[in-house]
Amino acid sequence: MDDQRKPPWLRTNLGNNANFAATGAVVKAHGLHTICESGRCPNRGECWNRRTATFMIGGDICTRSCKFCNTRSGRPLPLDADEPQKVAESIRLLRIRHAVVTSVDRDDLPDSGASHWATTLLKIKEINPGITIEALVPDFCGNPEHLDQVIHVRPDILSHNIETVRRLTPAVRSVARYETSLAVLKQIAGTGIPAKSGLMLGLGETEAEIIETMQDLYANGCRLLSIGQYLQPSRKNIPVSEYISPDMFEYYQKKALVMRFSHVESGPLVRSSYRSVDFL
């Protein structure tokens, strides 16, 4: 489906004010990667205009090839040992008080990149005292010891996206498994760190499956939830099955709150890191 067929509520303006340009300049100057760009996020204008960004560590090449994702897949380059310092300095220059960090999957590394994650978060805290952090992590191949390295740093929110319903997971996510993602969230929640997850709609799921997924998330300790519309980032990605109306997103938000989720962002343009600070 192309842009011309998108409903009016999905049409956005990236914006181009001074803060937008400044954020882009700092990211480029430090040779960093953001999911804002690689994921073609529709909220990039709003976030960059507010001088916030979601930093993507571990390089820009993912070892997985999920059908919904626009990030390049293949054989990644070696980790940049200076990346933790670069990210932390960029956050300082942008005067960010709440940072969001995510990464590509690094299944090529013995610890799936967990130690690099921990080093980056520690460096951010060191250079930016008092900052709050959301870490949006991969599944680390389901290894709890690797996840523990990130947990030990104690980010303020620890996120892992379930992405879609159980039935569609094999077709949409290349390696990740539904039950593995639930186990990751359960491990996070068991430490007392707020566990957050994200769900995309419009891939062919049913209302009953969405409700079931929310119930599964809640049963495994997840209390923070984002729900957004899947948008096909390129022709190589899986096509959109349906554009969900704003009213239905409001309906699912109310359902999740009735289930006693603590905070839910639900809307066509919502992404996992959208208005992250509001989840604190």
N, C-alpha and C positions, 0 to 999 in steps of 0.2 A: 504494500500500500504506500503511495507516495504522499508528499505533503499536501497536495491539492485535495486529497480525499479525507484529510484529517478534520474532525469537527472543530468548530471555532474555539472551544475551550482549551485546545492543545496548541494554539498558535502563540508563540512567544517572541519577544524582542530581546536579543542578547544585551543590548545597551552598549554604550561606548563613552562613559564619562571618565573623569580623572581617576577615580578609584579602580574602575575596571582596567584601565590601561596600566596603572601602577602595580596591581596584582599580577597581571600578565608579565610585566617587565621583570619583577623580582623572580618569578618562577623560571622565566627564560634565562635570566642572568646566572642563576645557580644550576642550570642544567637539570632541573627537576621535572617530574612528571605529575600530572594531576588526573584524577578520574573525571574531573570536570570536562577535560578535553578528550581523553581517550574514550570515555563513555558517551560523548556528545550530549552531556546533560542539559536538559531544557532550562534548568535554573541557573546556568552559569552566569547569566547577566545579573540576576538578583544577588547571587552570592559574591561575585567578584566586585560588583558595585559597592557591596558592604565590606570589602576587603577580607573576605574569608574564602578558603579553598580547602578541598580535600586532597591531601598529598598522597601520592601513590609511590610506595617504596619497593625496592627489589628489582628496579628496572622497569621497562615498558614492554617486555615480551613474556607472555604467560606460557607455562608448560601445558595448559589445558586449552580446549577449544570449544567452550560452551556456545551453544547456538544463539544465545541472546546477546552475547557480549561482543563489543567492537575492539577490545584490546587485542593487539597482535599476539599470535600464538606461534610457538616454535621453540628453538633452543636458545635460552636466555644467555646474556653475557655474564661474566663473573660479577659478583656483587661489588658495588662501589664502596670501599671502606670509608670514604669521606661523606657518604650520603647522610648519615645521622647528623653530622655537623652542619651540612648544607641545609637540611630541612629545618633544624632548630634555629639557625641564623635567619632563614627566610621568615619563619614565624615571628621572630623578634622584630625584623624590619617591617613586617606588615602590622605589627602591634596587635596580633591576634591573642585574645584571652581564652578562647576555647578552640582547640585544634582537633581536626578529624584526620586520621591517618588510616590508609588502607594499603593493600599490596596486590601484586600479581601472585598467582600460585607458583611456588618454586619447588615442584616435586623433584627437581634434579639435585637438590641439596640434601645432605644427610638428615638435617633437622627441619627441612622444608622452609628454611629461612627464619626459624623462631628466634635464634640468637641475634640475628640482624634486627628483627622486630624489637627485642628487648633493649638492645643498644640504642636504637633510634628513640624509643620512648624515654629512656633515661636521659639522653642528651637533650631532648626537648624540655624535660623538667629542669635540668641543670641550668640551661641558658634562659629559661623563661619561668622564673619562680612564681608560684601561685596560679599557673595556667591549669585549666581543666582540659582533659583529653578524652575523645572517643576513639577507640581502636576497633576498626572493622576488619576482622581477621579472616583468613581462609580456614580450612578445616585441618591443616597440618597433617593431611593423610590419616586423620583419625587417631593420631598418637597423643594421648593425654599428657605425656611427659613434655612434649614439645609445646603444647598449649600452656602448660604450667609456667614456662619461661616468660610468657607474656603476662599471665595472671600475677606472677610475682612482682611485676612492676606496678600493679594496681592502677590501671587507667580508671577514669571516673565512670566510663561506660565501656563495656566490652561487647561488641556486636559480631554476629555471624549470620549471614542471610540464608534463609531457607529457599528463597527465590520463587519456587512454584509448588504446586500440590504434588502429592505422592505419585499419582498416576503419570504425570507429565515429566517428572524428574529425569528418567532415563533418556528421554528425547531432547530435553532442553539443556541439561548439565552433562558435560562430557565425562567426568570422572566422579564427581561428588555424588553422594548417596543421601537420600532423605533421612534415613535413620542415623547416619553419621552426623549430619547437621544437628539433629535433635540431641545427640549425645554431647556434642560440643557445647550447646546452649545449657544443657543440664550441668555439665562440669563448671561452666562459668557461674551459673546461678548458685551452685553449691558453695562458692567462695564468698558470697555476699556482695560481689560486684554486680551492679545492674546488668542483666542480660537483655540484649536487643536483637531483633531480627527484622528482615524486610521481605516483602512478598510482592511479586509482580502479577498484575491481572491482564487479561486479554490474550492469553495463550491457548485458550480452549477449555479452561477449567469451568466447572459448574459451581453454582452457589453452595451446594452441599459440600463440595470438596474444599472450598474456601473456608467454610465454617469448621470443617474437620481439621484443616491445617492450623487454624487459630487455636482450636482446642488442644491439638498436639503441642503447639508451642507453649501454651500456658501450662500444660501438664508437666513440661520439662523445665519450668522455672522462668521462662521468658515473660517479662512484664512490660517491655517497651516494644512498640511495633510500628513500622512504616508500611503503608500500602499504596502502590502507585500503578500507573498504566505502563505496560510494556510498549516501547516504541522501537520499531525496527531501525537500527542505526545504519545499516547498509544493505544492499541487495543480497549479500552473502549470508545474512542472518535470517533466522526463522521469521516468517511473516506474521504480522498482527492478525489474530483471529477475530478480535472484536474490540471496539472502542467502548469502554465502560463509561457510563454517564456519571457526572458529578453527584447526582442523587444516589446512585448505587454506592459510590465511595463513602458518602455520608452514612448510608445504611450499614455498611461494614464497620465503620468506625463506631457506631452506636452498639453494634453487636459485640465488638471487642471490649468496649468499656463495660458492658453488662457482664461480660466474662471476668471482669475485674483487672484488665490490663491497666497499668498505672498511667501510661500516656500513649496516645495513638495519633499519628499523622496519616491521614488518608485522603487522597485526591489524585486527579489525573496526572499532575505534574510532580507529585511527591517522589523523592528518591531517598535511598536509605540514610544519607547524611543530611537531608534537607532540614534546616532549622534544628540542627542537632542540639544546640544549647538549650532548647526548650524541653529536652528530655531529662535534664538534670533535676 
